[in-house]
Amino acid sequence: MGLYSYAQNARVKGIILDENNNPVENVNINAQNKSAKTNANGFYEIIIPANQKISIIFSHVSLQKTTVTLQLKPNEDYEFNVTMNNKAEQMGEVVIVNNKKRVQGITNIEPEVIRRIPGANAGIENILKTLPGVYSNNELSTQYAVRGGNYDENLVYVNEIEVYRPFLIRSGQQEGLSFTNTDLVQNVDFSGGGFQAKFGDKLSSVLDITYRRPTKFGATAEASFLGGSLSVDAVSKNQKWSALTGVRYRDNSLLVNSQETETNFRPTFADVQTNINYTASTKWQWSFLGNISQNKYNNQPLTRQTNFGTINDPIALLVFYQGQEKSKYDTYFGALKSTFTVNENFILKFIGSVYHTLEQEYFDIDAAYSLGEVDGNIGGENFGNVTFSRAIGSQLNHARNDLDALIVNTEIKGFHTLKKHQIEWGIKYTREDIRDRIIEWEVIDSAGFSINPPKFPKGIKLPANNQPYEPYVGPLVPFQNVRAKNFVTINRFSGYAQWSLKDKIGSADVWYNAGVRIHTWQVPEYDLDNNGKIALWQFSGSNTHTQAVISPRAQFAIKPDWSKDMVFRLSGGFYHQPPFYREIRDAQGEVNPNVKAQQSIHVVLSNDYSFKMWKRPFKMVTEAYYKSLTDVNPYTIDNVRIRYAATNNATSYAQGFDMRLNGEFVHGTESWFSFGYLKTKENIDNRGDIPRPTDQRLKFAILFQDYMPNIPSVKVYLNLVYNTGLPGGSPSYADPYDYLNRLRDYRRADLGFSYVFTEKNNLRPEGHWMKRFKDLSLGFEIFNMFNNQNAITNTWVRDAYTKSQYAIPNYLTTRVFNVKLSVRL
């Protein structure tokens, strides 16, 4: 009888965490007449009857009750890990939408979606670019712009720890790997504006990522023509220790070799990342996040031909290269985090991190070019070939740039619950130590005649250059020449305090949040003695520039007691961006310690509507926003390199409307459609409004998942983005008021097919070899499916004979095919 009874039972086990990913002790688990409790590590185990629908109730004195309904097979072991808080409840096997994120204006992205969707630079940023208000026109880059901001205006956190990107990178194809390893991710939240005071001092957006806490051994692996990755989950027997470790390798040769420039080129990127957790007791938890990455970018360009012009007057740029580029970016990052639970209503967190980057950018590239006439006779033997060269010139680029940056952070946070009120606060100290040497110059000649620089060096007046009609007797100087050596130390103190409350007005639910941030920083002046060392007088108080800003912010949300599930939200406040090192260094490499923080008054009005269509869940989110910016630091964008003016001589604004519809267009899969309208302009020195470099007016995006009805093991994924053209394509040294042209529209579609071998694992008998895999799939991807020619910048070529200057587009990647194998244990 006892054996028979055991055979008709099943076991449910797992770990229960709170919303801060800390184990919860003394959670009561009840199922029919069975009960259990979690231990100090949040672990539980309960036996339930098999072959029956059983409701399991998880309850705790200070957390919201959670319910799940399961029907398990005899002797089945089922793992169910629960996140409990006072805002969400789990019913069935699906978590109901978290109202906390709805009222904060946060978009949550499932990690599985991130891993499945194809992209030339797959990962979290690849998915972000399909969201409304998020703009990019470079598939090789992980950088993105949000609602009129630039790449430097986005906050990125991993496990509440701010992460950074390299300084010197000027091209998307140099970037390699994003810091975030998608194999380790548990949760991804994104806010495009109007975010709370607890987030840092940036103007545009917040990407908040949480790595998962393993509960048992697991492993994932992926291999493709672009590289591979391997991650391992490990847990100690007593559940006190857990670790995630991921190793990644990427080779971008497949992508960059599809471009027009023929090169000997093999850019390689590798990193290793680990997240270690230790539960010392019910009150103390510790974690360590570490990352080491190395990006090598070795490029030896050979030839290039770009056809442009019109049908009646086709022109080609022919370039023959000599020389090479050797750039390297090594980064080291370590962070220690400790959480101390004083009592159930008071939690303290201590965070310390160190970021060290060593970067070098070395190149000597001589480009001999000619402009030629192209045979436009369709059907002719020489169609598309150059028949006559009418201009010849050359360009020599040289750089020896080195940067050594060390950034240290220490922070303490507090979380208090006082009945219905929640109070959070934090204090942070940051020290940035930058050692930067810049030596780069460019020499241009056209048909043998040297081209003078667009801006003359200080103190030099060059005579007019009227070659070839008159001999030039002035000095020969580079067209561009930047030489500087900067040793900069910035000390920052920042803090925040905020209050939150969920209440009612009549029968409507309402949420309040109000907070304030304070940020002060010091930038000392310095000088170098004859030996290249910092002069001691820089440390005196009279030569230290101290500034401070205060940023009040607030959110209000209301959920009326309507038959339709709607939430309305109004948020905004003052957002400041105290200058980072890049922002105080101008285009000539000189540091201006007096640069102020850019300020934005931000207002966001949104509606979140959840509904059912075809008996499936859907959601439509619409947001209207307006930003008014003062003390703006103007900049230009060259590929992904931002060059600031290091002044505060501009004002600007950004306004727009975003809409996103997401849901199960195909049963069991999430897809979405995004639309965005943006208008952003700036006024430099009161010369009038012109489009900002990120003024990308319209945006459409589709992320779609499907499967073949007759072969459900075959999955189909589509990632489609359309952005109207950015202003620019002008030389970075040019006056923006003289160049108001735009780049061409950005259009890209990536398609992926995947055959999932483990799709029918539930139908396979016990002991089948396929049962050991949670996922085993083979995929085929087509990047840039329609082979659109997208341009990132223009190369400006001068013709001394015709006195003309041509803008030749620098095209991005063409159509590329990839094969990918994914394994998860």
N, C-alpha and C positions, 0 to 999 in steps of 0.2 A: 504493500500500500504506500509506504514511504517513497519507494522508487518511482511509482506511478505519479505521485503528487509532484515530485521534483521535476519529472519530465514535462509536466504541464505548466511549468513556471518559466519566467524569463527574468533577466536582471537588468536594471537601469542604474547607471553610475555616471559620475561627472564631477565637475567643479563649479561652484557658484561664486561669481564675482559681483562686486558692486560696479557702479558706473565709472569709477576710477580704476577699475581692473584690480582691485584688492580682494583677496578671499574673504568670504562672509561666513562667520562661525554661527552655530546655533540656528540655522535655518531649519524649520520643521517641514519634512516631506511626508505627505500622507497620500495613500492610494488604497481605497476600500478600507480594509481593517489592518493594513500594514502601515508602519511609520518608521521614520529614521531622522537623524539630525546630521548636519555637516560638522566636521571636526575643525580644528584650528586652521587647517589649510584650505577650508572650503570644500573638502571632498565629501561625497555622500555615495551610498549604495543602498538600493532597495529592491526587494523581490516582489514581482507582480504576477498575476495569473496570465498565462499565454492564451492566444487565440481569442482574446476578448478586447473590446475597446475599454481601456482603463484611463480615467482622469487622474493625473498626479498633480497635487496642489503643493506649491512651494510658498511658505509664509514666514514672515519675520516681523518682529515687533516694530521696526522702523522703516521697513521697505514694502513696496507694493506687492501684493499677492500675485503670483504667476501660476498659470494653469496650462498643462499640456495633455493632450489626449493621444494615447499610443495603442497600437495593436501589434503585439510582437509574437514571433514564432516560439515554439517550445525550445528552451535552452539558449535562446538568443541573448547575446550581450549587446545592449544598446547604450551608446554614450550620448548624453544630453547635457551640455554645458549651458548654464543659465547666467544671464546678466540681469541683476535685480536693481531697481531704483524706484523712486517715488513718482516717476513720470510715465512709465510704460508698463504694459502688461502683455504677457504672452498667452495666446489662445491657440489651441490646435498645435500645429508645428510651425507656425509663422508668427513673427513678432509684429504686433500692431504698430503702426507708424508712431514714432516717438514725437509727441507734441513738443517736447523741449527743443528739438531741432527745428520743427516747423516754426515756432515763434521766434527763434533766433535767426531765421533766414539761412539755415545751413542746408546744403545739399549733401546727401550721403551717397556714396558710390560703393557698390558691392565689390569686394576684391576679386571674385570670380569673373565679373565683367571685365575688370582691368586685365586679367591674365588671358582672356580669350580673344579680345578684340584686336585685329591686326593693325599694324602701323610700322612705318619705317623706323621709328624710335619708340617701340612699344613700352608701355608703362603707365603710371598715373597721369603724367603730363599729356600723354596721347589721348586719354579720355577727357581730361579737362578741356582740351581744345574743341570738343564737341558741345560744350556747355555754352549757353547764351552769355554774352558779355565777355567771353574769353577769346582772345584773338592771337593768331600766329600765322606767319606766312613762310615758315621754314620747317619742313618735316625732319630735318637733320638736327634740329635744336630742341632742347627740353624747355626753353624759355617761352614765356607767354605774357601777354599784356592783358590787363583787366580794366574795362570801362575807361579807356583813355589814359591809363597809367603806363609806365614802362616796365622793363624786366626787373628793375631794382626795387620796385614798389610792392613786392609780394612777400608776405611772411610765410615761412615753411617750418612746421614743427613736427618732430618725430618723438613720440612719448613725452610731450610737453617741452622738448628741448629744441631750441632754435638751431637750424642748420644753415650752412652758407654754401655759396658757389664760388668757383675760382674767379680771379680778378682779370687775368690777361686775355682770356679767350675772346677772339674776335670773329670767329666763324663757327656756324652751327656744326660743321663736320669735324671740328676739333673737340666737341664737348664730350662725346662718349657716353658714359653711364650717368644717369640721374643718381642722386644720393640714395633715394628710396628703393629698396629691394622689394619688389612686389610679391616675391615668394614668402616674405615674412609678415605681410600686412594682415591685420585683423579688421581695421576700420579706417575709412577715409571720409573726412568731412571737409567741405569747401564753402567759403562765404565770399561773395563778390563785392561786399560793401556793407556799411552800417553795422559792423561787428562790434562786440562788447569791449569794455575797457581792459578786460583781462588779457586780451591779445596785444601784441607789441605796437611799436610806433612805425607803421608804414601806411601809405596812403590808399592802397588799392584792395588787397585781398588777403585771405588767410587760408592756408592749406594745413589741416590738422590731421596727422596720421598717427595711428596707434598700432604697434606691433603686437601680435598675439602672444599669449602665454600658453606654452604647450601643456597638454595633460597626459600625453603618452608619446612613445617613440613614433616618428614619422619621417619621411624623406620625399623630396620632390627633385626632379631633374628635367632639364630641357636642353635640346640640341637643335641647331638650325645652321643654315649657311652663314648666318650673322654672328654665330658664337654659341655659347651655352651657359647654363647655370646649374648649381647644385645646392640644395639646402637640407639641413638635418634638424629635426626636433628631438631633444633629449630631456628626460625627466628622471629624477632620482626615485628610489623605491618609496621613500617616505613623503614624496611630493613636495619637499621643501625647496629643492633646487630644480630649475628648468633652464634650458638654453636653446636659443635659435641661432644657427650659424649658416650663412649663405656665402657662396663663392660665385662670382660672375666673370665672364670673359666675352668681349665683343670685338669683332673685326668688321669695320665699316667698308671694306674694300668692295663688296658687292654693290653697295649703293653709290659710293663716290666714283667708281670706275664707269658708272653709267652716264656721267656728266660729259660735257663736250671736251673738256681739257683732258688730253691723253697724258697719263702720269705713270711714274713708278711709285706707287703709293700703297702703303698698308698701315692705316691707322689702327692701333690696338689699344684696348682699354680693359683694365682688370681691377677687381676689388674684392675684399673679404670683409664681411660684416657680421657682428655677433651681438645678441641681446641676451644677457644672463640675468635671471631673477632668483632671489633668495628670500624665502619667508622665514625670518628668524623667530617670530612669535606671532601671536594674534595682534600685537600692536606694531611690530616693526616689519617692514618689507624693504628690500634693497634691490636695485637693478643697475646693470652696467650696459651701456650702448657704445660699441666701438666700431670704427671703420678705417680701413686703409685702402687707398685707391691710387692707381698709377695710370695716367693717360699719356700715351706716346703718339706723337703726330709727326711722322717723317714723310715728306712730300718732295718729289723731284718731277716737276711738270716738264712735259716735252713739247707738245704742240696743241694748238687750238684753232678751230674754225667756227665762227659764228656768222650766220647769214641774217641780215636785217634789211631795213629799207622798205621800199614799196614794190608792188608788182611791176610797175613801169621802170623803176630804178633800183633793182636789187644790188645790195652791197654786201661784201663779206669782210670780216676781220680775220686776218691770218696772223697767228702768233707762234714764234719759235722761242723756246725757253732754254736758258742755261742756269745752273745753280740749283739750290735745294733749300728746304726749310726743315729745321729740326726743333720741334717744340715739345715740352714735357711739363706735365702738371702732376705733382705728387701731393696728396693730402692725407693728413692724419687727424682723426677725430676720436675723442673719448669723453664720455659723460657718465657721471655717477648720480643716481637718484635714490633718495630714501624717503619712505612714507611712514609717519608715526601717527597712529590713531590714539589720541589722548583719551577720547571717549566716543560714543556713538554720534555725538553732535559736534566734535571738534577734531579736525585732521590737520597735521602739519606735513609739508613736503620740503625737502632740501635738495637742491639741484646744483651740480657743478659740472662745467664742461670746458674742454680745451680743443681749439681748432688750429691746426698748423698747416700752412700750404707753402710749398716750394715750387715756384713756377719759372720757367725759362721760355723765351720766345726768340729763336735765332733763325735768321734767314738772309740769304743773298740770292736774289733772283733777277736775272737779266732777261727782259722780254723784248725781242725784236719783232715789230709788227708791221704789217702793210694793209692798206685798204685796197680792195680790188673790186672790179666789176664782175658780176656773176652772170653766167649764161642762163637766161630766163626762158629759153626756148623749150617749152614742154615737149618731150618726146625726142629731143636732140641727144646726141651721144654725150655731150659735155654738160647736160642740164645739172645745175647746182654747183658746177665747178667754177673756179676763178679763171677768167680769160685775160685780164689785164690788171696789173697793180698800178695804182695812181698815186699812192702816198706811202712813205716809209718813215718809221720812227723807232725809237727805243725807249725803254723805261727800266731803270735799275732801282730795286728796293733792297734796303739793308736794315737789319734790326739786331740788336743785342740787348734784349730786355730781360731783367731779372727781378723777381719779387719774392720776398720772404715775409709772410704775415703770420702773426700769432695772436689769437683772440681767446681771452679767458673770461668765463662767466661764472658768477656765484649768485644763487637765488634762494629765497625762502618764501613759501606760500602758506596761507592759512585758509581753512574752509570751516565755516560755522553754520549750524542749523539751529534756528531759534523758532520753534513751532513752524509756522508757514514761511518764515523768512530765511533766506540764505545769504550769507555774507562771505565774500572772498576778498583776499588782499595779498599783495606780494611786494617784495623789495629785491632789487637786482643791481649788481655791480658788474660792469663790463670794462675790460682793458683791451684796447686794440693797439698792437705794436707792429708797425709797417716799415719794411726796408725795401725801397723801390729804386731801381736804376733803369732809366729809359735812354736808349740811344737808337733812334730810327730816323732814316732819311730816304728821300726819293729824288732821283734825278731824271728829268724827262727832256728828250730832244725830239724834234720833228724835222725830218729831211735834213738832218745834220745841224739844225739850229737849236741852241739851248733855250728852254722855256723858263722865264723868270717866275719866281713864286707869286701866288695870288696876293699874299700879304708880305710886305717887306719886313725883314728883321728890324728890331728897334735900333734907332740911331743910324740906319743906312737908307740912303735915298738912291735908288737905282735909276739910271737913265732909261729912256724908252727903248724898247727892242723892236726895231723895224726891219729885221732881217726878212727876206734876203736882199731888200732894196738898199739898205744902208748897213755898213759894218757896225757891229756892236762892240763898244769899248769898255763897258762896265764889267764889274767882277762877276765871275761865274759862281753862282750859289745854287744850292739844291732847291728843287721845287717845293719840297717840304723838309723841315729839319727840326727834330725834337730831341733835346738833350737835357736831362735833369737827373738829380740824385736826391731822393726824399727820404728822410727818416722822421716818421710821424708817430706820435703816441697820443691816443685819445682815451680819456677816462670818462666813463658814463655812470650815472646813478639814475635809476628809474624805479617807479613804483606805481601801484594801482590799488584801488579799493572799489568794490562794487556790491550792490544790493539787488536781490531778486525776490519776487513774490508772485505766487499764484493765488488768485482770489476770484471773486464773483461780483458782477454788476447785474443785479436782477438774476435772470436765469442764464446769463452769458458767462463763460469762463474768460478771465482776463489774466494777462501776465505783465509784470512790470520789471524793468531792469534799468538801473542807473548807476553810473560809475564815473571815475575820473582817473586819468593817468598824469603823472609828473615825470619829466625827463630833463636832466641837466647834464651838460658835457663840457669838457675842458680840452682845448687844443693849444698846446704851447707852441710858440714860435721857436725857431732854431736857426743855427747857422753852422757851417762846416769850416773847420780850420784847414790849414794847408795840408794836413795829413788825412783829410777826409773824415775826421772825427767830429762829433757833435760838440759845439761850444757849450761850456757849462752854464752860461748866462740864460740859456733857454728855460731853465727850471725856476727862475725867479718869478714871483707872482706878477710882477708888472708886465711880463711878456707872455702871460697865459690868457687865452681868450675863453671866457666862461659864458655860456648861454643856458637858458632854461625855457621850457614850454609846459603849458597845462592843457590837457585835452579832456573836457567833459563829454560823455556820450550817454545815450539813453535809447531804450526800446520799449515799445508798447504794442501788445498784441491782444486781439479779442476774437473769441470763437462764439458767434451767436448761437442761440438755441434754435437752430433752423433744421429743417429736414435735410437740407444740403450741408455736407461737411465742409465748411469754409473757415479759414483763419485769415484775418486781416492784420497787417503789421505795419507799423510806422517806426522807423529808426533813423538815427543819425547823430550828429555832433561834430566836434572839432577833431580832426585827424592831422597829426604832425609827422613829418619825416626828418628828424635830425640827420645832418649829412654824414654819410659814410665816407671812407677814404676816397673812393672814386668821385664823389660829388664835390670834394674840395680841390681836386686836381683838374686844372683846365687842359685844353687841347695841346698846349705847349709844355705840359708836364709840371707847371708851377703850381704850388699849393697855396690856397687862400684860406687861412684859418678863420676868417670872419664870415664865411658862408653861413647863412641862417637856415633854420629848419623851414622846409616848405609846408604850407598850411592849407588844409582843405576843409571847407564846411560841407558836410555830406548829408543828403536827405534821401531816404529810400522808402517808397510806398509799395507794398506788395499784397498779393492775394494768393492764397494756397487753397485749391479746390480739389478734394479727393472724391472720386465717384466711381461707379461701376458701369462698364460698357461691355456688351456681350458676356455679362456675368463674370467679368474679370476686373481686377483693380486698376484704376488709372488715376493720374494726378496731373493737374495743370497749374503751373506757377507762373504768375506774371508780376513783373517789377518795373516800376518807373523810378528813375533816379536823377539827381542833379548834384553836381560838385562845383563849388566856387573856390578857386585856388589863388592864393597870394604868395608873395615871396618865392615865386617859381624860379627854379634853376634851369635855364634852357639847355637843350642837348640835341645832338644829332645821333642817328643810329646808322652804323656801317656794318651790315650783316647783323651780328648780335652784339657788337661792341658799341657801348654808349660813351660818347664824349661830351662831357659837361662844360658849360661856360664858366662854372665856378663863380657865378654871380647870382643875385636875386633880383634881376631887372625885368621880370615879366609877371604878368597875371594870366590866368586862363580859366576855362570852364569846360565841363563835360556834362552832357545830358543824353539820356537815351531810354530805351524801352527793351526789356528782355522777356521772352516767353519760352516755356519748355513744357511739352506734353510727353509724359512717359507712362508706360504701363505694359501690360501683356497683350501686345498686338498679335502675338502668337502665343498660344497657351503654354505657360510654364517658362517663358523667357521674357526678359525686360528689354525694351527698346525705347528710344525717345527721338523726338524732333525738336530742334532748337531754332529760334529766330532772335536776332538782335539788331537793334538800330542804335547807332552811336554818332554823336557829333561833338568833337572836342577841338577847341581853338585856343590860341595864345596870342598875347599882345606883348611884344618885346620892345622896351624903351618907348612905349606909347606910339609905335609906328603903325598900329592897326592890327586887327585880328587876322591871323593866318592859321591854316590847319596845323595841329600838332603832329609830330612824327608818327603818332599812333592813331591817327584819325582814320579808322577803318569803318566806313559808314554802315555797311550791311553785312550780316552774317547769317548763313543757313548751315545747318548741320543735321546729319542723320546718323544715329547709331542703331543698327538693326540686327536682331538675332532671329534665326529661323532654323528649321530642320526639314528634311525631305519626308513627306508623309508616308511614302512607301518604303523609305529606308531611314527610319528615325535615328539610326546611329550616325548619319551624315548631318553635321551641323554647318550652317552658313552664317557668316558674320560680315557685315558691311559697315564701313566707317567712311562717311562722306562729308567733306567740308568745303564750303564756298565762302570766301571773304572778298569784298571789293578791295581795290588796290589801295595800298598805303601811299601817303605823300612821300616824296623822296626820290631816290635814284640819283639825287644830286650829289656832287662831291662833298665830303664831310667838312671841308674847309670853306665852303661857299656860304654866301649870305642867303639864309632861307627865304628872304623876301624876293630874291632874284630867281628862285627855282620853285615854282608851285605846281610842277607836274607830278603825276602819280605813276606808281608802278602798275603793271597789269594785274587784273584780278587773280586771286589765288584759288585754284580749283583742283581738288584732289579726291580720289576715291580709292580706298584700299579694300580688297575683298579677300576673305579667308574661307577655306573649306576644311573641315576636320572630321575624320572618321574615328568615333569613340568605340574602341574595342570592348570597353567595360560597360557599355550601355545596358546590356541584358544580364548583368551579373546576378540580379535577384532571381533570375530564372535558372541559373546554372546550379548544378548539384554541389553540395558541400564537399570540399576537398579539391574542387576544380582549380587548376593552376592560375586561372585568371582572377580568382577570388582574392588573391593576395594584393591585388592592385585596387586602389580607390579610383584611379583614373589611368588609362593608357590610351593615348590618341596620337594619330598621325595627321598632320595638317599640311595644306598647300595654300600659299598666300600669293596674291598679286598686288604689288604696290604700284600706285599710280596707274590704275587699271586702264584709264582712257588716254594715257600717255600725254597729259597736259604739260605744256612748257611753262612752268612757273619761274619767275625771276625774283631774286632776292635783292640785288643791287644792280647798278650800272657801272661799266668800265667806260671812262671818258677818254676818248682818243682825239687828238688834235691833228689837223691837216694844215701845215704851213702854206701849202700851195693854194688851197681854196679858202683859207682863213675860217674854216668850219670846225666845229667841235661836235663829235658824235657820241651819243649815249648808247653803248652796246650792252644789252641785258646779259647778266650772269645767271644762266639757267640752273635750276636745281635738278633733282634726279628724274630720270625717265622711268619707263615701265621696267619693273624688276620682279623676278619670281623667286620664291623662297619655299623651302620645305622645313617643317618643324615637327619634332618628336617630343611629346610630353609624357612624363611618368610621375605618378604620385602614389606613395605607399601609405 
